[in-house]
């Protein structure tokens, strides 16, 4: 899976407060954002599209393993 970076603008004081409160629960803001992205993905991306993406990723992984085995 290829990853990308998302940048958003938010109030610095709010972000700092969130980070402090999450730290008390041993949770990172990044983890929370990742889980939120996954929730949005499941909610809005149709199952057929998710299935296609999953099959494409599996095919790509198999090709990488084949190339590595040839070396």
C-alpha positions in Angstrom: 0.0 0.0 0.0 1.3 3.4 -0.9 0.8 6.1 1.6 0.3 9.8 1.2 0.5 12.8 3.5 -2.5 15.0 4.2 -2.0 18.5 5.5 -4.8 20.4 7.3 -5.0 23.7 9.0 -6.4 23.8 12.6 -6.2 25.9 15.6 -2.8 25.3 17.3 -4.3 25.5 20.8 -7.0 22.9 20.0 -4.5 20.5 18.5 -2.2 20.8 21.5 -5.1 20.2 23.9 -6.2 17.1 21.9 -2.6 15.8 21.9 -2.4 16.3 25.7 -5.7 14.5 26.4 -4.9 11.7 24.0 -1.5 11.2 25.7 -3.3 10.6 29.0 -5.0 7.7 27.3 -1.8 6.5 25.5 -3.3 7.3 22.1 -1.7 9.4 19.3 -3.4 11.9 17.1 -2.0 10.1 14.1 -3.6 6.8 15.2 -6.9 8.6 15.7 -6.7 10.2 12.2 -5.8 6.9 10.6 -8.8 5.2 12.2 -11.0 8.1 11.1 -9.8 7.8 7.5 -10.6 4.0 7.6 -14.1 4.8 8.9 -14.6 7.4 6.1 -13.3 4.9 3.5 -15.7 2.1 4.7 -18.6 4.6 4.8 -18.3 6.3 1.5 -16.3 4.0 -0.9 -18.6 1.4 -2.4 -17.8 -2.2 -1.5 -17.2 -3.1 -5.2 -14.5 -0.3 -5.4 -12.9 -1.5 -2.1 -12.9 -5.1 -3.4 -11.2 -3.9 -6.6 -8.5 -2.0 -4.7 -7.8 -5.0 -2.4 -7.4 -7.3 -5.4 -5.1 -4.8 -7.1 -3.0 -4.6 -4.0 -2.8 -8.4 -3.7 -1.8 -8.7 -7.3 0.9 -6.0 -6.9 2.3 -7.8 -3.8 2.4 -11.1 -5.6 4.3 -9.5 -8.5 6.8 -8.0 -6.1 7.4 -11.3 -4.4 7.9 -13.0 -7.8 10.5 -10.4 -8.8 12.3 -10.8 -5.5 12.4 -14.6 -5.9 14.0 -14.3 -9.4 16.9 -12.3 -8.0 
